[in-house]
Amino acid sequence: MLAWLYQAAAQETRFFRISGPAATSITAFNTDGTLVWNNTQKAGNYIIQTVGSLPGGTNWVCYVQIPGVAGLNTNVVVSFNPPAGMTLIPAGSFTMGDALDNEADAVPVGVTVSAFFMDVNLVSYGQWQSVYDWAVNHGYGFSHAGAGKAANHPVQTVDWFDCVKWSNARSQMEGLTPAYYSDAGLTKWFTNGEPAVYVNWTNHGYRLPTEAEWEKAARGGLIGQRFPWGNLIGESQANYEGNTNNFSYDLGPNGYNATYAGGQYPPYTSPVGSFAANGYGLYDMAGNVYEWCWDWYGTPYAGGNDPHGPVNGSNRVLRGGSWGAYANHLCCAYRSAGLNQTNTGSAVGFRCLREY
């Protein structure tokens, strides 16, 4: 019998893992009966990849047919394989903000976010350059070329607009529909200038996280903790500037992280992924470089279902702290009032996410 699997845009490449009952084969069809994929295995896990132009150039629906199973098969479980270099952040509710350190703009609020994929690492300088080089040869214009201490260090000195355009270019390079547009009608992809930016939240292209998505990801599934790993911090856990005199939860030592505070200044960045990952498999969610978010800064935070922040503002939010920040800026709940979206900094970078 047939079990509904997924509806997607034409010419979209998607990966699926299907866990189901024992079967000699699983076959996937379009609604017009066109075979999408077929494989014969003993049972268990299957991967479907759809590529190229799909029938009719319109939306399609893929079904799974499992021989020998009567009725609608409710035992089939479908999930996407994370794209390379990303991990799945599960849907769910959590408390955004906390009352641990009396942060006036991080008053706890209930938030529910949908599932999404997030880069496990900050965008490295080498990764930035690869997409940037493609983008400038395909009609994109950036305000800043970006910089980095080395190819495996995070990119920095990029403004918010640069990161948004780069995300669109990365999407196009991989055959995905970009998320960002330069018009409210969502007809023109954002590639140049610094106009108002609009988002199609349902597109599967890369984009910056909202504050709520960022904090959900940073917490790594922990509840009520300051940092992605617990309530205390030391230089073996993150790249930041120690200050044990002002923060009782800072184990230090004082000053910049000795492992990375040498040579070129600024920045004292560390190679991406130098410290242990959090519970979701994400690196550098605290320290190294601040991360641009989609949201305008505003208080109080609204909470609710998949919030996108205020409709306007002066600055875009930065999260996560940096190599030159004190421990309080590395707390999961800390909300930096950020920078104007045209500003850059040697301690500011970003990472991307994609819709699930």
Contacts in CASP RR format, 6 or more apart in sequence:
PFRMAT RR
TARGET T0000
AUTHOR 0000-0000-0000
METHOD contacts of the structure
MODEL  1
MLAWLYQAAAQETRFFRISGPAATSITAFNTDGTLVWNNTQKAGNYIIQT
VGSLPGGTNWVCYVQIPGVAGLNTNVVVSFNPPAGMTLIPAGSFTMGDAL
DNEADAVPVGVTVSAFFMDVNLVSYGQWQSVYDWAVNHGYGFSHAGAGKA
ANHPVQTVDWFDCVKWSNARSQMEGLTPAYYSDAGLTKWFTNGEPAVYVN
WTNHGYRLPTEAEWEKAARGGLIGQRFPWGNLIGESQANYEGNTNNFSYD
LGPNGYNATYAGGQYPPYTSPVGSFAANGYGLYDMAGNVYEWCWDWYGTP
YAGGNDPHGPVNGSNRVLRGGSWGAYANHLCCAYRSAGLNQTNTGSAVGF
RCLREY
1 65 0 8 1.000
1 66 0 8 1.000
1 69 0 8 1.000
1 70 0 8 1.000
1 71 0 8 1.000
1 72 0 8 1.000
1 73 0 8 1.000
2 29 0 8 1.000
2 63 0 8 1.000
2 64 0 8 1.000
2 65 0 8 1.000
2 72 0 8 1.000
3 63 0 8 1.000
3 64 0 8 1.000
3 66 0 8 1.000
3 72 0 8 1.000
3 73 0 8 1.000
3 74 0 8 1.000
3 76 0 8 1.000
4 61 0 8 1.000
4 63 0 8 1.000
5 16 0 8 1.000
5 18 0 8 1.000
5 28 0 8 1.000
5 61 0 8 1.000
5 62 0 8 1.000
5 63 0 8 1.000
5 64 0 8 1.000
5 78 0 8 1.000
6 14 0 8 1.000
6 16 0 8 1.000
6 61 0 8 1.000
6 62 0 8 1.000
6 78 0 8 1.000
7 59 0 8 1.000
7 60 0 8 1.000
7 61 0 8 1.000
7 62 0 8 1.000
8 14 0 8 1.000
8 50 0 8 1.000
8 59 0 8 1.000
8 60 0 8 1.000
8 62 0 8 1.000
9 59 0 8 1.000
9 177 0 8 1.000
9 204 0 8 1.000
10 53 0 8 1.000
10 54 0 8 1.000
10 56 0 8 1.000
10 57 0 8 1.000
10 58 0 8 1.000
10 59 0 8 1.000
10 60 0 8 1.000
11 52 0 8 1.000
11 53 0 8 1.000
11 54 0 8 1.000
11 57 0 8 1.000
11 175 0 8 1.000
12 50 0 8 1.000
12 54 0 8 1.000
12 175 0 8 1.000
12 176 0 8 1.000
12 177 0 8 1.000
12 204 0 8 1.000
13 49 0 8 1.000
13 50 0 8 1.000
13 51 0 8 1.000
13 52 0 8 1.000
13 175 0 8 1.000
14 48 0 8 1.000
14 49 0 8 1.000
14 50 0 8 1.000
14 80 0 8 1.000
15 47 0 8 1.000
15 48 0 8 1.000
15 49 0 8 1.000
15 80 0 8 1.000
15 81 0 8 1.000
15 83 0 8 1.000
16 46 0 8 1.000
16 47 0 8 1.000
16 48 0 8 1.000
16 78 0 8 1.000
16 79 0 8 1.000
16 80 0 8 1.000
16 81 0 8 1.000
17 45 0 8 1.000
17 46 0 8 1.000
17 47 0 8 1.000
17 78 0 8 1.000
17 79 0 8 1.000
17 80 0 8 1.000
17 81 0 8 1.000
18 26 0 8 1.000
18 44 0 8 1.000
18 45 0 8 1.000
18 46 0 8 1.000
18 47 0 8 1.000
18 48 0 8 1.000
18 64 0 8 1.000
18 76 0 8 1.000
18 77 0 8 1.000
18 78 0 8 1.000
19 44 0 8 1.000
19 45 0 8 1.000
19 76 0 8 1.000
19 77 0 8 1.000
20 43 0 8 1.000
20 44 0 8 1.000
20 66 0 8 1.000
20 73 0 8 1.000
20 75 0 8 1.000
20 76 0 8 1.000
20 77 0 8 1.000
21 43 0 8 1.000
21 44 0 8 1.000
21 66 0 8 1.000
21 69 0 8 1.000
21 73 0 8 1.000
21 75 0 8 1.000
22 42 0 8 1.000
22 43 0 8 1.000
22 44 0 8 1.000
23 43 0 8 1.000
23 44 0 8 1.000
23 66 0 8 1.000
23 67 0 8 1.000
23 68 0 8 1.000
23 69 0 8 1.000
24 40 0 8 1.000
24 42 0 8 1.000
24 67 0 8 1.000
25 38 0 8 1.000
25 39 0 8 1.000
25 40 0 8 1.000
25 41 0 8 1.000
25 67 0 8 1.000
26 38 0 8 1.000
26 39 0 8 1.000
26 41 0 8 1.000
26 46 0 8 1.000
26 64 0 8 1.000
26 65 0 8 1.000
26 66 0 8 1.000
27 35 0 8 1.000
27 37 0 8 1.000
27 38 0 8 1.000
27 64 0 8 1.000
27 65 0 8 1.000
28 35 0 8 1.000
28 36 0 8 1.000
28 37 0 8 1.000
28 38 0 8 1.000
28 48 0 8 1.000
28 62 0 8 1.000
28 63 0 8 1.000
28 64 0 8 1.000
28 65 0 8 1.000
29 35 0 8 1.000
29 36 0 8 1.000
29 62 0 8 1.000
29 63 0 8 1.000
29 65 0 8 1.000
30 36 0 8 1.000
30 54 0 8 1.000
30 55 0 8 1.000
30 60 0 8 1.000
30 61 0 8 1.000
30 62 0 8 1.000
31 60 0 8 1.000
31 61 0 8 1.000
31 63 0 8 1.000
32 55 0 8 1.000
34 55 0 8 1.000
36 48 0 8 1.000
36 50 0 8 1.000
36 62 0 8 1.000
37 48 0 8 1.000
37 49 0 8 1.000
37 50 0 8 1.000
39 46 0 8 1.000
47 81 0 8 1.000
48 62 0 8 1.000
50 62 0 8 1.000
54 60 0 8 1.000
64 73 0 8 1.000
64 76 0 8 1.000
64 78 0 8 1.000
66 73 0 8 1.000
66 76 0 8 1.000
79 88 0 8 1.000
80 88 0 8 1.000
80 117 0 8 1.000
80 356 0 8 1.000
82 88 0 8 1.000
82 117 0 8 1.000
83 117 0 8 1.000
83 354 0 8 1.000
85 119 0 8 1.000
85 120 0 8 1.000
85 121 0 8 1.000
86 117 0 8 1.000
86 118 0 8 1.000
86 119 0 8 1.000
86 120 0 8 1.000
86 353 0 8 1.000
86 354 0 8 1.000
87 117 0 8 1.000
87 118 0 8 1.000
87 120 0 8 1.000
87 280 0 8 1.000
87 281 0 8 1.000
87 282 0 8 1.000
88 115 0 8 1.000
88 116 0 8 1.000
88 117 0 8 1.000
88 280 0 8 1.000
88 356 0 8 1.000
89 113 0 8 1.000
89 115 0 8 1.000
89 116 0 8 1.000
89 117 0 8 1.000
89 118 0 8 1.000
89 213 0 8 1.000
89 216 0 8 1.000
89 217 0 8 1.000
89 280 0 8 1.000
89 353 0 8 1.000
90 115 0 8 1.000
91 112 0 8 1.000
91 113 0 8 1.000
91 114 0 8 1.000
91 115 0 8 1.000
91 356 0 8 1.000
92 112 0 8 1.000
92 113 0 8 1.000
92 115 0 8 1.000
92 216 0 8 1.000
93 110 0 8 1.000
93 111 0 8 1.000
93 112 0 8 1.000
94 110 0 8 1.000
94 111 0 8 1.000
94 113 0 8 1.000
94 215 0 8 1.000
94 216 0 8 1.000
94 219 0 8 1.000
94 221 0 8 1.000
94 223 0 8 1.000
95 108 0 8 1.000
95 109 0 8 1.000
95 110 0 8 1.000
95 111 0 8 1.000
95 223 0 8 1.000
95 224 0 8 1.000
96 106 0 8 1.000
96 108 0 8 1.000
96 109 0 8 1.000
96 110 0 8 1.000
96 111 0 8 1.000
96 211 0 8 1.000
96 212 0 8 1.000
96 215 0 8 1.000
96 216 0 8 1.000
96 301 0 8 1.000
96 303 0 8 1.000
96 333 0 8 1.000
97 103 0 8 1.000
97 106 0 8 1.000
97 107 0 8 1.000
97 108 0 8 1.000
97 109 0 8 1.000
97 215 0 8 1.000
97 301 0 8 1.000
97 332 0 8 1.000
97 333 0 8 1.000
98 106 0 8 1.000
98 108 0 8 1.000
98 224 0 8 1.000
98 226 0 8 1.000
98 331 0 8 1.000
98 332 0 8 1.000
98 333 0 8 1.000
99 107 0 8 1.000
99 108 0 8 1.000
100 224 0 8 1.000
100 226 0 8 1.000
100 231 0 8 1.000
100 331 0 8 1.000
100 333 0 8 1.000
101 226 0 8 1.000
101 328 0 8 1.000
101 331 0 8 1.000
103 331 0 8 1.000
103 333 0 8 1.000
103 334 0 8 1.000
103 335 0 8 1.000
104 299 0 8 1.000
105 298 0 8 1.000
105 299 0 8 1.000
105 300 0 8 1.000
105 301 0 8 1.000
105 335 0 8 1.000
106 301 0 8 1.000
106 333 0 8 1.000
106 334 0 8 1.000
106 335 0 8 1.000
107 300 0 8 1.000
107 301 0 8 1.000
109 300 0 8 1.000
109 301 0 8 1.000
109 302 0 8 1.000
109 303 0 8 1.000
109 304 0 8 1.000
110 303 0 8 1.000
110 304 0 8 1.000
111 212 0 8 1.000
111 215 0 8 1.000
111 216 0 8 1.000
111 303 0 8 1.000
111 304 0 8 1.000
111 305 0 8 1.000
111 307 0 8 1.000
112 304 0 8 1.000
112 305 0 8 1.000
112 306 0 8 1.000
113 212 0 8 1.000
113 213 0 8 1.000
113 216 0 8 1.000
113 305 0 8 1.000
113 306 0 8 1.000
114 306 0 8 1.000
114 355 0 8 1.000
114 356 0 8 1.000
115 356 0 8 1.000
116 209 0 8 1.000
116 213 0 8 1.000
116 353 0 8 1.000
116 354 0 8 1.000
116 355 0 8 1.000
116 356 0 8 1.000
117 353 0 8 1.000
117 354 0 8 1.000
117 355 0 8 1.000
117 356 0 8 1.000
118 209 0 8 1.000
118 213 0 8 1.000
118 217 0 8 1.000
118 280 0 8 1.000
118 282 0 8 1.000
118 351 0 8 1.000
118 352 0 8 1.000
118 353 0 8 1.000
119 351 0 8 1.000
119 352 0 8 1.000
119 353 0 8 1.000
120 277 0 8 1.000
120 281 0 8 1.000
120 282 0 8 1.000
120 283 0 8 1.000
121 272 0 8 1.000
121 273 0 8 1.000
121 283 0 8 1.000
121 284 0 8 1.000
121 351 0 8 1.000
122 154 0 8 1.000
122 155 0 8 1.000
122 272 0 8 1.000
122 283 0 8 1.000
122 284 0 8 1.000
122 288 0 8 1.000
122 289 0 8 1.000
122 291 0 8 1.000
122 349 0 8 1.000
122 350 0 8 1.000
122 351 0 8 1.000
123 154 0 8 1.000
123 155 0 8 1.000
123 166 0 8 1.000
123 349 0 8 1.000
123 350 0 8 1.000
123 351 0 8 1.000
123 352 0 8 1.000
124 151 0 8 1.000
124 152 0 8 1.000
124 153 0 8 1.000
124 154 0 8 1.000
124 155 0 8 1.000
124 272 0 8 1.000
125 146 0 8 1.000
125 147 0 8 1.000
125 148 0 8 1.000
125 149 0 8 1.000
125 150 0 8 1.000
125 151 0 8 1.000
125 152 0 8 1.000
125 153 0 8 1.000
125 154 0 8 1.000
125 155 0 8 1.000
126 151 0 8 1.000
126 152 0 8 1.000
126 155 0 8 1.000
127 155 0 8 1.000
128 146 0 8 1.000
128 155 0 8 1.000
128 158 0 8 1.000
128 166 0 8 1.000
129 151 0 8 1.000
131 166 0 8 1.000
131 169 0 8 1.000
131 170 0 8 1.000
131 173 0 8 1.000
132 142 0 8 1.000
132 145 0 8 1.000
132 146 0 8 1.000
132 166 0 8 1.000
132 169 0 8 1.000
134 169 0 8 1.000
134 173 0 8 1.000
135 141 0 8 1.000
135 142 0 8 1.000
135 165 0 8 1.000
135 166 0 8 1.000
135 169 0 8 1.000
135 191 0 8 1.000
136 142 0 8 1.000
138 169 0 8 1.000
138 172 0 8 1.000
139 191 0 8 1.000
139 192 0 8 1.000
140 165 0 8 1.000
140 168 0 8 1.000
140 169 0 8 1.000
140 191 0 8 1.000
140 192 0 8 1.000
141 165 0 8 1.000
141 191 0 8 1.000
141 192 0 8 1.000
141 193 0 8 1.000
142 158 0 8 1.000
142 162 0 8 1.000
142 165 0 8 1.000
142 166 0 8 1.000
143 159 0 8 1.000
143 161 0 8 1.000
143 162 0 8 1.000
143 193 0 8 1.000
143 194 0 8 1.000
143 342 0 8 1.000
144 157 0 8 1.000
144 158 0 8 1.000
144 159 0 8 1.000
144 162 0 8 1.000
144 344 0 8 1.000
146 155 0 8 1.000
146 156 0 8 1.000
146 157 0 8 1.000
146 158 0 8 1.000
146 162 0 8 1.000
147 155 0 8 1.000
147 156 0 8 1.000
147 157 0 8 1.000
147 346 0 8 1.000
148 154 0 8 1.000
148 155 0 8 1.000
148 156 0 8 1.000
148 157 0 8 1.000
148 267 0 8 1.000
148 269 0 8 1.000
149 264 0 8 1.000
149 267 0 8 1.000
149 269 0 8 1.000
150 271 0 8 1.000
152 271 0 8 1.000
152 272 0 8 1.000
153 269 0 8 1.000
153 270 0 8 1.000
153 271 0 8 1.000
153 272 0 8 1.000
154 269 0 8 1.000
154 272 0 8 1.000
154 284 0 8 1.000
154 288 0 8 1.000
154 289 0 8 1.000
154 349 0 8 1.000
155 349 0 8 1.000
155 350 0 8 1.000
156 267 0 8 1.000
156 269 0 8 1.000
156 289 0 8 1.000
156 344 0 8 1.000
156 345 0 8 1.000
156 346 0 8 1.000
156 347 0 8 1.000
156 348 0 8 1.000
156 349 0 8 1.000
157 344 0 8 1.000
157 345 0 8 1.000
157 346 0 8 1.000
157 348 0 8 1.000
158 166 0 8 1.000
158 344 0 8 1.000
158 348 0 8 1.000
158 349 0 8 1.000
158 350 0 8 1.000
159 339 0 8 1.000
159 341 0 8 1.000
159 342 0 8 1.000
159 343 0 8 1.000
159 344 0 8 1.000
160 208 0 8 1.000
160 292 0 8 1.000
160 316 0 8 1.000
160 339 0 8 1.000
160 341 0 8 1.000
160 342 0 8 1.000
161 193 0 8 1.000
161 194 0 8 1.000
161 197 0 8 1.000
161 341 0 8 1.000
161 342 0 8 1.000
162 344 0 8 1.000
163 208 0 8 1.000
163 292 0 8 1.000
163 349 0 8 1.000
163 350 0 8 1.000
164 180 0 8 1.000
164 190 0 8 1.000
164 197 0 8 1.000
164 207 0 8 1.000
164 208 0 8 1.000
165 180 0 8 1.000
165 190 0 8 1.000
165 191 0 8 1.000
165 192 0 8 1.000
167 178 0 8 1.000
167 179 0 8 1.000
167 180 0 8 1.000
167 205 0 8 1.000
167 206 0 8 1.000
167 207 0 8 1.000
167 208 0 8 1.000
167 352 0 8 1.000
168 178 0 8 1.000
168 179 0 8 1.000
168 180 0 8 1.000
168 189 0 8 1.000
168 190 0 8 1.000
168 191 0 8 1.000
168 205 0 8 1.000
168 206 0 8 1.000
169 191 0 8 1.000
170 206 0 8 1.000
170 352 0 8 1.000
171 177 0 8 1.000
171 178 0 8 1.000
171 179 0 8 1.000
171 205 0 8 1.000
171 206 0 8 1.000
172 178 0 8 1.000
172 189 0 8 1.000
176 203 0 8 1.000
176 204 0 8 1.000
176 205 0 8 1.000
176 206 0 8 1.000
176 354 0 8 1.000
177 200 0 8 1.000
177 203 0 8 1.000
177 204 0 8 1.000
177 205 0 8 1.000
178 189 0 8 1.000
178 190 0 8 1.000
178 203 0 8 1.000
178 205 0 8 1.000
178 206 0 8 1.000
179 199 0 8 1.000
179 200 0 8 1.000
179 201 0 8 1.000
179 203 0 8 1.000
179 205 0 8 1.000
179 206 0 8 1.000
179 207 0 8 1.000
180 189 0 8 1.000
180 190 0 8 1.000
180 197 0 8 1.000
180 198 0 8 1.000
180 199 0 8 1.000
180 207 0 8 1.000
181 187 0 8 1.000
181 188 0 8 1.000
181 189 0 8 1.000
181 190 0 8 1.000
181 197 0 8 1.000
181 198 0 8 1.000
181 199 0 8 1.000
181 200 0 8 1.000
182 188 0 8 1.000
182 189 0 8 1.000
182 190 0 8 1.000
182 191 0 8 1.000
182 192 0 8 1.000
182 195 0 8 1.000
182 196 0 8 1.000
182 197 0 8 1.000
182 198 0 8 1.000
183 198 0 8 1.000
184 196 0 8 1.000
184 198 0 8 1.000
185 198 0 8 1.000
186 198 0 8 1.000
186 200 0 8 1.000
190 197 0 8 1.000
190 198 0 8 1.000
194 341 0 8 1.000
194 342 0 8 1.000
199 207 0 8 1.000
199 294 0 8 1.000
199 308 0 8 1.000
201 306 0 8 1.000
201 308 0 8 1.000
201 355 0 8 1.000
202 355 0 8 1.000
203 355 0 8 1.000
204 354 0 8 1.000
204 355 0 8 1.000
205 354 0 8 1.000
205 355 0 8 1.000
206 352 0 8 1.000
206 353 0 8 1.000
206 354 0 8 1.000
207 294 0 8 1.000
207 352 0 8 1.000
207 353 0 8 1.000
207 354 0 8 1.000
208 292 0 8 1.000
208 293 0 8 1.000
208 294 0 8 1.000
208 350 0 8 1.000
208 352 0 8 1.000
208 353 0 8 1.000
209 217 0 8 1.000
209 291 0 8 1.000
209 293 0 8 1.000
209 294 0 8 1.000
209 351 0 8 1.000
209 352 0 8 1.000
209 353 0 8 1.000
210 293 0 8 1.000
210 294 0 8 1.000
210 295 0 8 1.000
210 306 0 8 1.000
210 307 0 8 1.000
210 308 0 8 1.000
210 309 0 8 1.000
211 293 0 8 1.000
211 294 0 8 1.000
211 295 0 8 1.000
211 301 0 8 1.000
211 307 0 8 1.000
211 309 0 8 1.000
211 317 0 8 1.000
211 319 0 8 1.000
211 335 0 8 1.000
212 301 0 8 1.000
212 303 0 8 1.000
212 306 0 8 1.000
212 307 0 8 1.000
213 353 0 8 1.000
214 291 0 8 1.000
214 293 0 8 1.000
214 319 0 8 1.000
215 319 0 8 1.000
215 332 0 8 1.000
215 333 0 8 1.000
217 280 0 8 1.000
217 282 0 8 1.000
217 285 0 8 1.000
217 353 0 8 1.000
218 228 0 8 1.000
218 278 0 8 1.000
218 282 0 8 1.000
218 285 0 8 1.000
218 286 0 8 1.000
218 319 0 8 1.000
218 320 0 8 1.000
218 332 0 8 1.000
219 225 0 8 1.000
219 228 0 8 1.000
219 278 0 8 1.000
219 332 0 8 1.000
220 228 0 8 1.000
220 278 0 8 1.000
220 279 0 8 1.000
220 280 0 8 1.000
220 281 0 8 1.000
220 282 0 8 1.000
220 285 0 8 1.000
221 278 0 8 1.000
221 279 0 8 1.000
221 280 0 8 1.000
222 228 0 8 1.000
222 229 0 8 1.000
222 230 0 8 1.000
222 278 0 8 1.000
222 279 0 8 1.000
225 231 0 8 1.000
225 332 0 8 1.000
226 232 0 8 1.000
226 233 0 8 1.000
226 249 0 8 1.000
226 331 0 8 1.000
226 332 0 8 1.000
226 333 0 8 1.000
227 233 0 8 1.000
227 237 0 8 1.000
227 238 0 8 1.000
227 286 0 8 1.000
227 330 0 8 1.000
227 331 0 8 1.000
227 332 0 8 1.000
228 278 0 8 1.000
228 279 0 8 1.000
228 282 0 8 1.000
228 285 0 8 1.000
228 286 0 8 1.000
228 332 0 8 1.000
229 237 0 8 1.000
229 276 0 8 1.000
229 278 0 8 1.000
231 249 0 8 1.000
232 249 0 8 1.000
232 250 0 8 1.000
232 251 0 8 1.000
233 240 0 8 1.000
233 249 0 8 1.000
233 250 0 8 1.000
233 251 0 8 1.000
233 252 0 8 1.000
233 286 0 8 1.000
233 327 0 8 1.000
233 330 0 8 1.000
234 242 0 8 1.000
234 250 0 8 1.000
234 251 0 8 1.000
234 252 0 8 1.000
234 327 0 8 1.000
235 242 0 8 1.000
235 252 0 8 1.000
235 253 0 8 1.000
235 257 0 8 1.000
235 258 0 8 1.000
235 259 0 8 1.000
236 275 0 8 1.000
237 275 0 8 1.000
237 276 0 8 1.000
237 286 0 8 1.000
238 257 0 8 1.000
238 275 0 8 1.000
238 284 0 8 1.000
238 286 0 8 1.000
238 287 0 8 1.000
238 288 0 8 1.000
238 330 0 8 1.000
239 257 0 8 1.000
239 259 0 8 1.000
239 260 0 8 1.000
239 268 0 8 1.000
239 269 0 8 1.000
239 270 0 8 1.000
239 274 0 8 1.000
239 275 0 8 1.000
239 284 0 8 1.000
239 287 0 8 1.000
239 288 0 8 1.000
239 322 0 8 1.000
239 323 0 8 1.000
240 257 0 8 1.000
240 286 0 8 1.000
240 287 0 8 1.000
240 321 0 8 1.000
240 322 0 8 1.000
240 323 0 8 1.000
240 324 0 8 1.000
240 325 0 8 1.000
240 326 0 8 1.000
240 327 0 8 1.000
240 329 0 8 1.000
240 330 0 8 1.000
241 255 0 8 1.000
241 256 0 8 1.000
241 257 0 8 1.000
241 323 0 8 1.000
241 324 0 8 1.000
241 325 0 8 1.000
241 326 0 8 1.000
242 250 0 8 1.000
242 252 0 8 1.000
242 253 0 8 1.000
242 254 0 8 1.000
242 255 0 8 1.000
242 256 0 8 1.000
242 326 0 8 1.000
242 327 0 8 1.000
243 250 0 8 1.000
243 252 0 8 1.000
243 254 0 8 1.000
243 255 0 8 1.000
243 326 0 8 1.000
243 327 0 8 1.000
244 250 0 8 1.000
244 251 0 8 1.000
244 252 0 8 1.000
244 253 0 8 1.000
244 254 0 8 1.000
245 254 0 8 1.000
246 326 0 8 1.000
247 326 0 8 1.000
247 327 0 8 1.000
247 328 0 8 1.000
249 327 0 8 1.000
250 326 0 8 1.000
250 327 0 8 1.000
255 261 0 8 1.000
256 268 0 8 1.000
256 323 0 8 1.000
256 324 0 8 1.000
257 268 0 8 1.000
257 270 0 8 1.000
257 323 0 8 1.000
259 270 0 8 1.000
260 268 0 8 1.000
260 269 0 8 1.000
260 270 0 8 1.000
260 323 0 8 1.000
261 268 0 8 1.000
262 268 0 8 1.000
266 346 0 8 1.000
266 347 0 8 1.000
267 289 0 8 1.000
267 323 0 8 1.000
267 346 0 8 1.000
267 347 0 8 1.000
268 323 0 8 1.000
268 324 0 8 1.000
269 288 0 8 1.000
269 289 0 8 1.000
269 323 0 8 1.000
270 284 0 8 1.000
270 288 0 8 1.000
270 323 0 8 1.000
272 283 0 8 1.000
272 284 0 8 1.000
272 288 0 8 1.000
273 283 0 8 1.000
273 284 0 8 1.000
274 283 0 8 1.000
274 284 0 8 1.000
274 288 0 8 1.000
275 283 0 8 1.000
275 284 0 8 1.000
276 283 0 8 1.000
277 283 0 8 1.000
278 285 0 8 1.000
285 320 0 8 1.000
285 332 0 8 1.000
286 320 0 8 1.000
286 321 0 8 1.000
286 330 0 8 1.000
286 331 0 8 1.000
286 332 0 8 1.000
287 320 0 8 1.000
287 321 0 8 1.000
287 322 0 8 1.000
287 323 0 8 1.000
287 325 0 8 1.000
287 330 0 8 1.000
288 322 0 8 1.000
288 323 0 8 1.000
289 321 0 8 1.000
289 322 0 8 1.000
289 323 0 8 1.000
289 347 0 8 1.000
289 348 0 8 1.000
289 349 0 8 1.000
290 318 0 8 1.000
290 319 0 8 1.000
290 320 0 8 1.000
290 321 0 8 1.000
290 322 0 8 1.000
290 325 0 8 1.000
290 336 0 8 1.000
290 338 0 8 1.000
290 347 0 8 1.000
290 348 0 8 1.000
290 349 0 8 1.000
291 318 0 8 1.000
291 319 0 8 1.000
291 320 0 8 1.000
291 348 0 8 1.000
291 349 0 8 1.000
291 350 0 8 1.000
291 351 0 8 1.000
292 316 0 8 1.000
292 317 0 8 1.000
292 318 0 8 1.000
292 348 0 8 1.000
292 349 0 8 1.000
292 350 0 8 1.000
293 316 0 8 1.000
293 317 0 8 1.000
293 318 0 8 1.000
293 319 0 8 1.000
294 308 0 8 1.000
294 309 0 8 1.000
294 316 0 8 1.000
295 308 0 8 1.000
295 309 0 8 1.000
295 310 0 8 1.000
295 316 0 8 1.000
295 317 0 8 1.000
296 309 0 8 1.000
296 310 0 8 1.000
296 311 0 8 1.000
296 312 0 8 1.000
296 313 0 8 1.000
296 314 0 8 1.000
296 315 0 8 1.000
296 316 0 8 1.000
296 317 0 8 1.000
297 310 0 8 1.000
297 313 0 8 1.000
297 314 0 8 1.000
297 315 0 8 1.000
297 316 0 8 1.000
297 317 0 8 1.000
297 335 0 8 1.000
297 336 0 8 1.000
297 337 0 8 1.000
297 338 0 8 1.000
298 309 0 8 1.000
298 310 0 8 1.000
298 313 0 8 1.000
301 307 0 8 1.000
301 309 0 8 1.000
301 335 0 8 1.000
302 309 0 8 1.000
314 340 0 8 1.000
315 337 0 8 1.000
315 338 0 8 1.000
315 339 0 8 1.000
315 340 0 8 1.000
315 341 0 8 1.000
316 338 0 8 1.000
316 339 0 8 1.000
316 340 0 8 1.000
316 341 0 8 1.000
317 335 0 8 1.000
317 336 0 8 1.000
317 337 0 8 1.000
317 338 0 8 1.000
318 336 0 8 1.000
318 338 0 8 1.000
318 339 0 8 1.000
318 348 0 8 1.000
319 334 0 8 1.000
319 335 0 8 1.000
319 336 0 8 1.000
320 329 0 8 1.000
320 330 0 8 1.000
320 334 0 8 1.000
320 336 0 8 1.000
321 329 0 8 1.000
321 330 0 8 1.000
321 334 0 8 1.000
321 336 0 8 1.000
321 347 0 8 1.000
322 329 0 8 1.000
322 347 0 8 1.000
322 348 0 8 1.000
323 347 0 8 1.000
324 347 0 8 1.000
325 347 0 8 1.000
328 334 0 8 1.000
329 336 0 8 1.000
339 345 0 8 1.000
339 348 0 8 1.000
END
